[in-house]
Amino acid sequence: MRRVAGLTLRLDKKNLWILPAPMVGSLLLLLLSGCGAPGQSLLPKPLPIAGQASEETAPTVPAVLPVVGSAAQPIATQSIVDLPEAAPNPVSDWRPPPYAIPLAIRPTDHYYFARPVPSGEVNWPNPRYRYGSTAFGEETIHTGVDLGAERDTPVLAAGAGEITWVGYGLYRGVFDLKDPYGLAVAIRHDFGHEQQLLYTIYAHLSSTVVWPGQRVTAGEQIGTVGDTGHASGPHLHFEVRSGENRYFATQNPELWMVPAEGWGVLAGRVTDTYGRDLPEFRVQVKSVETEQIWEVWTYALGTVNSDGYYQENFVIGDLPAGPYQLEVLFLGRSYSAFMYVYPGQTNFVRFQGRQGLTVEPQAHAALSLIPPYP
C-alpha cells in the first residue's frame, strides 16, 4: 500500500487499484462507525461472554449449540420461489465489483443478495463488528453487518420484494422514536430458501423514499445512509432474516451477500476437542502471496444463528482468491493449516481443539480453476 499525490495505490499479483483519498477516509469511517454509541447497546442484553479456559476438561453435560435454521413453518398462502431474479453487475473503478445475483457455485451456497450500498462506496462489513460480535464486550451481540458508507449515500434494495416496514420502531414492531434501529426499512423478498421466506433489514437511515406495500426491484434506492437510533456514526446496519421477520431469526449476511468478483468467503466452525463452541475466539488468516493478515472472531453465544448446512461460528468475506495460512492459538499451542480460497464461493474450515484444523474440499466449478495450495 502506497500513498502518492492524494491517491492510495494497492498492488496485488494481478491488479493495481487506485483509491482516491476520500475513499481512504471512508475506510477509516467504516472502522470507527458501528451500531451503538458509547454506553448504549441494542436490546436485549447479551448473555455473559464465555472466556477462554486455561485448561480443557471433558464436558459433564451435553454441549448446547446455537440454534440453527428457523423453526417457523412455511406460510401456506404465499408462494416461495427458489431463486431471486437476476440483477446487473454494479460498476466499480476502484474495487472489484460484486458478481451478478443469484450466485451459487457450490450447491449449498445462497448468494442471493446484491450489496445494499453501491460500488464506489464502502459496501463491505466493518471487520471489528461482524455478525455475532460483541465489539469485545462493549455491545450486545451483533445481528447484522455494518457498512460504513458516508452520510446520505444511497441505500439499495438487496433483492426484489415488498416493503413491509418503514419508520421508527422496527425492533418491537410499534412506532418508537427511541428504537435502537432508528429509521429503518424491511423487505419481504419474492424468493426464499429451503421453504423459508427471506427478509432484509436496513437500519440507521437518514431518509427513506419508499412506503409499506410498495414493490421494489434489486438495486432500487430505498433510502440513504444515516446514524439514527443507537449508532456511533453514519453507516448502514444490514440484516438477513429467515423464516420470519424477527430479531431472533437472523442469519450471517456475509453468507448471503454476493462476493466481489475474483474474491471468496471463508467460513468455519471452531470448537474445543470435545466439540463445544469456543465463543469470541480469534482466528488469524494470512495471505501467502502478500502476507496481509486478517483477524476474525467466532460468534458470541446467544441471539445469532448458524447456517443450516455449514453450522459455522465465524465468517469472513471479501478475501481475494489465493493461498492462505490459517492459525488458531489454543491452550498455549499454535495450530496452522494452508488452504486455497476459491472465488465466488464459501470456503470452509474446521478447528476442533487438539485435533487441529481440517480444510473442507472445495467445489469444482468454472470459477475454481486454480489448483489448491499444497
Secondary structure as UniProt FT lines:
FT   STRAND          2..4
FT   TURN            5..6
FT   STRAND          7..11
FT   STRAND          16..20
FT   HELIX           21..32
FT   TURN            38..39
FT   TURN            76..77
FT   TURN            107..108
FT   TURN            119..120
FT   TURN            127..128
FT   TURN            131..132
FT   TURN            135..138
FT   STRAND          145..147
FT   TURN            151..152
FT   STRAND          154..156
FT   STRAND          161..167
FT   TURN            170..173
FT   TURN            177..178
FT   TURN            180..181
FT   STRAND          184..193
FT   TURN            194..195
FT   STRAND          196..203
FT   STRAND          205..208
FT   TURN            212..213
FT   STRAND          215..216
FT   TURN            218..219
FT   STRAND          221..226
FT   STRAND          235..242
FT   HELIX           247..249
FT   STRAND          250..251
FT   HELIX           253..255
FT   TURN            261..262
FT   STRAND          263..271
FT   TURN            273..274
FT   TURN            279..280
FT   STRAND          282..287
FT   TURN            288..290
FT   STRAND          293..297
FT   TURN            308..310
FT   STRAND          314..320
FT   STRAND          322..330
FT   TURN            331..332
FT   STRAND          333..341
FT   TURN            343..344
FT   STRAND          346..352
FT   HELIX           353..355
FT   STRAND          357..359
FT   TURN            366..367
//
